Structures are given as C-alpha cells and as structure tokens.
C-alpha cells in the first residue's frame, strides 16, 4: 500500500487535489481509500469541526486534540486495509495551528510516532488566495480563516515543511496544473517504492 498525504493551509486546494488524484488512480485500476480530516463520520472529527467554528485559546487546543484523535483513528481503522493507495488530507500540519513553540514540539513528536507516508505533499498558497477561495466556497468561517491567521499559520507550516521530507507544490497555479504536478510526484514515489522491493 502506498500512503500519500496532501496537506496545506485552508483554501490551498487539498480536498480538490485529493479527489483528482483519487479519480486518476482509480482510472488506472488502483484501489484507493481517501480520508479528509477532520472527518464527520466519527465523534473526534465532529468535535474537531465544532471547535474550529468556536474562538479562543481553549477552543484552539480542543480542536487540535480532537483533530489528532481523528487522524489516529483513521490510521488504526483504515491504514491496514487492503487497498493500493490511501490518501490522507491533512496529517501532520495540523500542528502549525498550535501556538509557537508548541507547534514544533507537537509536529516532531507526531512525525516520530505516526506512520511515515510514501509521499508528503504540501500545497503552498498565498494567504490572500487562500482567503479568496474560502470566501467563495463556504458560508461559515473557521477560527483560523482570516488573513492574519492564514499568514501566521503559513509561516509556521512552511518552516515545518522545509525541515522535513515534504514536497512543496505551488497551489496558486491553475487546478489542473497542480494536479499534473501531484500525479508526477505520486508516480515517482510509487516507482521508487517498486525499485526498493
């Protein structure tokens, strides 16, 4: 099984790109499971979503806690299933939403204990473009979905991505151009995996 993560700011196009890669892989006859965190099919994901719509520091910590529990639940329930690919939308970069320097501690801890994906793709988008996408696609904004918060989270997330095994993709570009870049990354990682076997 090839484990792929697509992460990035809110409004970076993670869900759109995950759906495109899922369809592309299924066209090739591959079996794929997609998990988009926080999911609304379980208690932890629902609670994370509720706290993301609240405000204040306690809501911030509660959202982060329930988010990571939702991710862990997905790992335990779905990562061992017999599919060719599993795609997680949002994984380790949820740590970037925590205050500094806690975001680094949480990120490195979870990067150490959680399974390591074959492809770790970080969609980088300008905060202005992210906000514009959020405003045009949603009725209700989450606690981090304003320009100042998006700038701060992007700075933290980019520093984490640059220090790890992330492949950073510019998602300010047109959707299909980004999708082509991601498909090349996934194919390259899969080819490398086959050579190692």
Secondary structure by P-SEA (a helix, b strand, c coil): cbbbbbbbccccaaaaaaaaaaaaaaaabbbbbbbcccccccaaaaaaaaaaacccaaaaaaaaaaaaaaaaaaaaccccccccbbbbcccccccccccaaaaaaaaaaaaaccccccbbbbbcccaaaaaaaaaaccccccccccaaaaaaaaaaaaaaaaacccccccccccaaaaaaaaaaaaaaaaaaaaaac
